[in-house]
């Protein structure tokens, strides 16, 4: 069992120093908070090892610094790609048909929405939908059938495909 009290004490005693350090490193409080939070998560996951180090705070500081640098590199790469390839064309917003379908889907029970999304949007076969949802194939077929019927009523559509 992890040493919860020891980690909590370590966190409370070091969080402000580490946040200040990474904030100075990044120049951005939000970025610093994200990097420090991720570093503490990693420290917690390895607390049985990290707590045995001479200076656990140094370990978290190095991890947070590396996370921040990795994000810088990612942003720099994205900026270079943007300059190289130009801005992406703007994508038009969803049409009224799409909004109607989404509104109708929200009115269905969750199991039917999931089955319809996996089957129609992701193109999964019924057997795979059954595995994904941990439901029998017959149950998935029933959910698809009931979901289509409910959508047809909500959208006033009569010719939806049968399974």
HUGI-V342321 format. One record per backbone hydrogen bond with DSSP energy under -0.5 kcal/mol. CO is the residue of the C=O (numbers start at 1). NH is the residue of the N-H. E is the energy in kcal/mol with one decimal. If there is no record, write none. Layout:
BEGIN
CO NH E
CO NH E
END
This chain:
BEGIN
2 4 -1.7
3 7 -2.3
4 8 -2.8
5 9 -2.4
6 10 -2.3
7 11 -3.1
8 12 -2.8
9 13 -2.2
10 14 -1.2
11 14 -0.7
11 15 -2.4
14 18 -2.4
15 19 -2.6
16 20 -2.6
17 21 -2.4
18 22 -2.7
19 23 -2.5
20 24 -2.2
21 25 -2.0
22 26 -2.8
23 27 -3.1
28 32 -2.3
29 33 -2.8
30 34 -2.2
31 35 -2.5
32 36 -2.8
33 37 -2.5
34 38 -2.3
35 39 -2.1
36 40 -2.5
37 41 -2.2
38 42 -2.2
39 43 -2.2
40 44 -2.7
41 45 -2.2
42 46 -1.1
44 47 -1.4
46 49 -1.6
46 50 -2.9
47 51 -2.6
49 52 -1.2
50 53 -1.6
53 56 -0.5
55 58 -0.7
55 59 -1.3
56 60 -2.2
57 61 -2.6
58 62 -2.4
59 63 -2.3
60 64 -2.9
61 65 -2.3
62 66 -2.5
63 67 -2.4
64 68 -2.4
65 69 -2.7
66 70 -2.5
67 71 -1.9
68 72 -2.1
69 73 -2.6
70 74 -2.1
71 75 -2.7
72 76 -3.0
73 77 -2.5
74 78 -2.4
75 79 -2.5
76 80 -2.4
77 81 -2.4
78 82 -2.5
79 83 -2.4
80 84 -2.4
81 85 -2.8
82 86 -2.4
90 92 -0.5
95 99 -2.0
96 100 -2.3
97 101 -2.3
98 102 -2.5
99 103 -2.4
100 104 -2.3
101 105 -2.9
102 106 -1.9
103 107 -0.6
104 107 -1.2
105 108 -1.5
109 113 -2.3
110 114 -2.8
111 115 -2.2
112 116 -2.8
113 117 -2.6
114 118 -2.8
115 119 -2.4
116 120 -2.9
116 121 -0.7
117 121 -1.2
117 122 -1.6
118 124 -2.4
125 129 -2.3
126 130 -2.4
127 131 -2.0
128 132 -2.7
129 133 -2.4
130 134 -0.8
130 135 -2.0
136 140 -2.0
137 141 -2.5
138 142 -2.2
139 143 -2.6
140 144 -2.7
141 145 -2.6
142 146 -3.0
143 147 -2.7
144 148 -2.6
145 149 -2.3
146 150 -2.6
147 151 -2.6
148 152 -2.7
149 153 -2.1
150 154 -2.5
151 155 -2.8
152 156 -1.0
152 157 -1.9
END
